[in-house]
Amino acid sequence: MPITELQRKERRKAIGSSDVAALLGIDPYRTPYDLWLEKTGRLEEQGPEAPSAAADAGNRFEPAVLDFAQERLGPLIRNQRRVRPELYLAVNLDAVVRRNGEPVEGKTAGLFSPLIDPWGEPETDQVPDRVLAQTHGQMLTVKKEICHVPSFLAGRGFLMFCVPFNPDLGNEIAERAVAFWENNVLADTPPEGVASLPVLKRMRRVPKKITTLGENLLTDWLTAKEKAAQAGKVAEAVQSVLLTALGDAEAARFPSGEAVTYFEQGRADLDVKRLRAEKPEVAVEYMRETAFRVLRHKKKGL
């Protein structure tokens, strides 16, 4: 289920299980530096926003996934929070098994996009690395040797995975968690590495503050910009050759079986809807002015 604003604030006070992959440097979306910016309050607050279609679908599927888990594991206690202060860990659990307290982490994947992450055979611990890290963060916090991962995977249905506690991985997480919180968060010292661009855009800035940087940073940035501009010009030139060869056609096939399309699209927004209702003839002209074509690659052909 989606986290509440209170849970969001509480997450800033400790390391959560969803932070563990970033802490280990294996999260494809967040870095340790991102985590430090978040935990030290250096990011602008994000107001409540509607979840993405994929996140919304995952939230709606979660009760069904936990129902599936309950059929396999027996009664569950859902939506639990556990803390382990000496490791600076605090986790929000989808559920725990009532009879033994083992954590349950429900997952869905592939609901709106191809199933990319490596999910292996059911009843094994063959889960993606970020899930392996997350489950170990949970097991460390609740001091259990097993984490159950009921899942709904596109094309495969409901499956149960079972992650046993790996002491080596657990010790690594514990050591990094303590070191990160004491040496970086409490000491207000950033970790090595860099932050990701989406997170940097949310970083709080001090009005009118000016700092001094090394000249090499400016040189590297300008060089990268120039290379990107040149690459863009090359791409435009090659695209012009392709569209010229396309002639007056809207699509083309290739011997490989792949294809390209160059279909017309239009921006149908609220203004167009209003115009259609009030002045249909103007709406037609408006749509003509905003119509545009998009060149797309089709791997599976036409």
C-alpha angles and dihedrals in degrees: 000000000000115000120249125237089253090054089048091055092045090053090064090062097062144006113281127204090253088057095057096084090053090046089055093045095242100106110111091207106039136040130206087255090056088052091051092050090051098046094046093051096246096133128087113253114258115222121224111287136180112266119246118263090257093048091046091051090049091051091050092048095048097083090051091049090051090046087056090050092050091054088056102036105028128242117358133202105219134210100020130169123207132179136197104191098187089062094037089238125144120168136188107215124204086217146323127224106256096219098052110008095241112158123250120204114189119207139185126189138176097024094130104010139031116292101257106157115089107256111173135190119332119252089035134093091248095130130133115284094248090055090048089053092046095050092049089052088055095046091049090053098047094034096234131141099219135049119191118216111194108187144181110212123186111255092009105061127206113357135169122222124186123205117197119205114266108206094205093053091042092053091048091052092046093050093046093046093054093042093048095049097043100035099035113019101035093034090046090228120137119236122240119280132040139286124251119257097245090054094044089057088061095049116121113246127204110235113247093359113146125193134185122240136183117273091235091068091058092045093050092049095048091046092051091048091051092049091049091049091050091048089051091052091050091049091050092050093050090046089053090054091050094048091046090054089047088063112180094338122111095213143017137203126216131209089250089065092250124119146194128220130200102189126165119250134183137205107244105186135153092280090058091050090052092047092049090056097043106028113012094179092055091048090057091054091045091053091049091053094049097042115115140169126239124203110221134181118226114198093188095047129230 
